[in-house]
Structure formats: C-alpha cells, structure tokens
Amino acid sequence: MVQTSGPERLVRAIDKVRETHPALRLTVLLQRAMAASVPPRRDVEYIENEGPTPGFVRRLRARGFRTVFVLYTNEPGFWKLKVLPFFLGAATILAINENLDWFPISLARPRMLGRHVWWRLGTSAEVDLAEALEMLLRRAVYPGRLIGLLAFERIETLRARMRGSPPSWKHENRPGAAS
C-alpha cells in the first residue's frame, strides 16, 4: 500500500484491507517523516519513502508486489506517490477512495479512473466522462503514430535514394504505374 493521504486515513485503509484480506502480506510505503504519525499494526511491514531515486524504485520493484493499493482521495499533494504504483510492475493496482472502497486502475484501460474523477467532480454522468477520457487518451497517442509513419516514410525514401532508385512502394497504386 502506498501512503497518498494523511496518516488517519491511511490507518483506516490498512485496517479495512486487513479486515477484508486477513491472509494478505501487507507492506506500507510511508511518506517521508511519517513513521511517528502512523501507529504500527501487527503483521504489517512499514517502509519509509527514500524519495524518487531510481535505486529505491528498483528495490521496491524487486520485491515483486502482485497487488498495490494506493489511496486516491481528495487530499492535496501526494501526486508523485500516486504515480509510483505504475512503476512497480504489479499485476494489479487498486485505488482506495474516501469511502474505503477500492477499484482497479490501469493506464491501458482508463475508464475506472475516469469514473472516479467524474465522481469526485460530483456528477452522475460518469460513463460519459469515462468514455471521453478513453477517447482523449487514444487521441493523445494518435500524433505519435503519425510521427512514426512519417519517420518510416522519410527513412525508406532516404534508403531508396542511397540505393539510387525511387522507393517502389510510393508508385505502386498510382494510375498508369508500370507493374
């Protein structure tokens, strides 16, 4: 579990996860200088955040977490820690909201995260925002695809010129082109 809220809510989330999954081996990444504010729980390992160093992230990743819980609450700050689970290589990332409910989040499938954001904004048309967020992410990728295709075309043209002939694939579909 990654601490992305104040200590009181974190402790409540730990207790809720423990209550729901008592056999789960739980490790909690604490925000810096927060160890004294979080009362220890039996059978819970606490790690204090060393900062966004590549070595620290590699050590966390090497632990092979299968599931990572992260608190997605309406508290300011914590944005760097909210991104951390995506770098840990966990198969499942679960967001915990203010009601201590959790839901899976994935950058590849942003609909659940979109619903959470829409819920946070206090509206009931959650599906519309989730679909809009998914469309926005797909459109954000589109320029990269165009750049890739343009780069491919330029590289192939350059290779053909270096061979001393025009690229054959450019003339295949033109009317009157020789076969």
N, C-alpha and C positions, 0 to 999 in steps of 0.2 A: 504494500500500500504506500502511496506517495502522499505526503502531507502537503495539501494545497488549500488549507484553510487554517483557522485558528485552532489552538490545542483542545478547546472544549468540544468542538465538532469532530475533530479527529478522534478523540477518545470515544465519543458516541459511535462513530463509524467502525472503529475497531471492535467495540462491544457487539455491534449489530452483525458484523462479519463473523465474529466468534460464535455468536448465538446461532446463526444460520448454518455455518460450516465449522463445527467444533473440531473436526479432524484436520483442518487445513493448517499447514505450517505457515505462519504469518510473520513476515518481515516488514517493518515500517521504516521508510526513509523520512527522517525528521528534517525540518527546515533548520538551518544553522542556528545555534544558540537556543534551541527549543527543548533540549533534553530535560531541563529542570522543570519545564512547564507541563510536561506530559507524564502523568502518573504511570508507572510501569504496570503491565499486565502479564500475568503468568503465561508462559509458553509463547511470548511474542518477542522477537528479536528487533532491537532498535538500532538503526544506523544513522549517524549524523551526516548531513549533507556536507561534502567537501567542496562543492562548487562545480561549475560546468567544465571541469577538466576532462580531456579525453581519457586519461588513465582511470579516473573514478568511474566514468560511464562504462569503460571496458570491464572494470572489476564487477560492476553491477550486472552487466550483460553476461559475464562468465558464470554467474550464479544460476543461469538457466531458468529464470522465472517463467512459469507456464501462464500465469494469470497475474495481471497488475490492476489493482484498484487505484483510482485517482479521484479525488474529490473535485467535482465541478459545481462549486457553489457560487453565490453572488458576492463573494468577498473580493475586495480589490487586491491586486498583486498576484503573486504565485504563478504568473503566466509561464515562466521558464520551466517550472516543475510540472505544469500541466502538459507540456510538450515532451518531457522526458520519457514517459512510457513508450512512445513510438520508437525510441532508440534502444530499448532494452531487448527487443527480439521476442517478446512474449507472444504466445499464440492468441491470447485473449486480453483485451483491455476493457475494463468495466469502469464506467463513470458513476460516481455516487453523488446524488443531488442532495438538496437541503432536507428532504423528507427521508433521507437514508434509503431511498430506493436506488437500484442500480440498473444500468442498461449498457449493452456492448457499444463500443465506438470503434470506428475504423475509418482511416482516411480514404480507403478504397470504396467504402460504402457510407457516405456521409449523412444518410437520411436520419438515423437516430440522433446524431449530434445536432442536425438541423431542427429536429423536433424539440430537443432540449432547449436550444437557443430561442426558438419560437415560443415555447412555454415560458421561458424566462422573461420574454418581452410581454407576456400576459395576454396572449391572443389565443383563440381557439382554432384558427385555420392552420394547424400545424402541418398538415400534409402539403399545403401549398408552398410553405417555406422550405420544407424538406426537398420537395421536387425542384424548387427554384435553386436551392443550394447545390443540389446534384448537377443541375444544368450549368450553373455558374462554374463549378469545378471542371466539368467537361469542356466548357468553352475556354477556360483558362489554359487547358492543355493544348487546345487547337493551334495557337500560334507556334508552339514548339514543334508540332507535326509539320506545319507549313515550312518552318525554318529547316527542318530535317530534309524535307523533299527538295527544297531549293538548294540546299547544300549538296544533296545527291546529284541533282541535275548539273550543278556547276562542276563538281568533281568529275563526273562522267564526260562532260564536254571538254574539260581540260585534258583528261586522259586520251580522248579521241584526237584532239589537236596534237598532242605529243606523239601519237602514232602516225599523224599526218593525214587523217581522214575525218570527215564529219561523223558525229555519232549516228549510227544507223537507226537507233531507236527513235530519233527525232523525226524521221521521214517515213516511217512505216505506214502511217494512217493518212497521209496526205493524198488527195485525189490525183491520179496520174502518176503516182510514185512507182518506180520500177520494182518488180518483185524479184 
